[in-house]
Amino acid sequence: MVQMHTDYGKDLFNWGLFNNHQLILCSAENVEKVAMAKKTQKSSIYEFIELWLGQGLLISKGEKWFQRRKIITPTFHFKILENFAEVFNREVDVLVENLRQHENSGREFDIYEPVSLYALDSICATSMGVNISAQHDPTNQYVRDVKRMSELILLRIFHVLVSYPQVYWYLIPHAWEQRKLIGRLHAFTDAVIQRRRKQLLSSKQTGGTVSFDMNEENLYSKRKETFLDLLLSVTIDGQPLSDLDIREEVDTFMFEGHDTTTSGIAFTFYQLAKHPDIQERLFQEIIDTLGPDYRTVPLTYSTLQNFKYLDMVVKESLRLLPPVSIIGRRLVEDLELNGVTVPAGTDITIPIYVIHRNPEVFPDPERFDPERFADESTQRRGPYDYIPFSIGSRNCIGQRFALMEMKITLVRMVSHYRIHPGTTMHEVRLKTDLVLRPDKGIPVRLTTRR
């Protein structure tokens, strides 16, 4: 896709099998028109995950999307994120200990897999208040089901019967496997919801406070509720959300908050392994910022604001290897693009991966250079030149959550280990199913920092 845009320009027209067509837009002016349109929907590609996630915040549209966004936004207030930091600190300590088996061994291993288990433990604890101990049990059924589900969705997207979902759903063996997986994933979420509902009811009966008022004074500073608690307690027009409504949002949050952060964290390790000078400068910032107890001092949302170079490293990593490398929109109304009226109903693809490689904005775009995000450099870019979390009303609601998890993980790991590239690091190739991934893992070696 990068080469296509290099050869033919920033805005492409794609005409595919069975008369399916779409526009692929990279120019800032057209990305702005599509992303900032007053009415917007996700493109047809998102329908392939609807059977799993339902009409959650990622896929829903119109009034339902507006209501859900309003309900969920308070979960990401920085006061509540402070409480989530406790979870990240606890889980990353488990990750650090689990990796001790690899330190100073000289053997390379795939860093992507342990990071994935860490991210899953973190998202389960913060979104549902459930500990599934994936880091202690990599064979956990839920872990395997989520991973396989992503693979099956990709296989379906590229199947020759993609335009005939009913035929695919009933005739293809992968669809049968997908139905079983969806049943198990939904059963897990349903069980968690029912258990937490009973706990909240019990708390209410014994005099505990569980109600949730959007207008409550000092709301954020007083509460330590999970995402699930908020959904169980909130009401719309006097009516609570149904179990199906809640499951849609929890499943969406689990998917979006697990796979994406795994990709972001693992690929930042990949960059640090390849650039030891940058890794050492980051380590020095950790010592300067946290002092002699840099390995053990609890990291908070507030203390992370003092890490200027860490912020630059994370941003540059998300530029080169954005976890969500492509997003899609469907036009709700006719829209003028490059002097042509594009009719409503047209699918638009916005390849973030390509936008972030625009040589006019990022000279020598394949070079990893955190200094691109120094204050003076940032001022020369437009708002549509760097969009790792999308942009507009449908941007990523959890971006502060994701950045905090990434930063806490990086600080703890770099505090304990030097990360070195494995001998096969140069062979790493990229693939994208629902998020950007390495095709066969990210090989690294670890040595202890004395």
Protein Blocks (a to p, Z undefined) as FASTA:
>chain_A
ZZmmmmnojbdcdddehhiacdddfbfklmmmmmmpmbdcddfklmmmmmmnopafklmg
cjllmmmmmmmmmmmgfklmmmmmmmmmmmmmmmmmmmmmmgonlpacdfklmmmmmmmm
mmmmmmnopaehlmmmmmbmklmmmmmmmmmmmmmmmpmklmmmmlmmmmpmklmmmmmm
mmmmmmmmmmmmmmmmmmmmmmmmnopafbdcfklghklmmpccdfklmmmmpceehiac
dfklmmmmmmmmmmmmmmmmmmmmmmmmmmmmmmmmlmmmmmmmmmmmnommlmmmccdf
klmmmmmmlmmmmmmmmmmmgfblbdcdddfbdcdeehiacdehiacdddfklmmmcfkl
mghklbccfklmgmklmmmpcfklpcfkogajklcfklmmmmmmmmmmmmmmmmmpccdd
dfklmmpccddfkbccdfkbpaddddddZZ
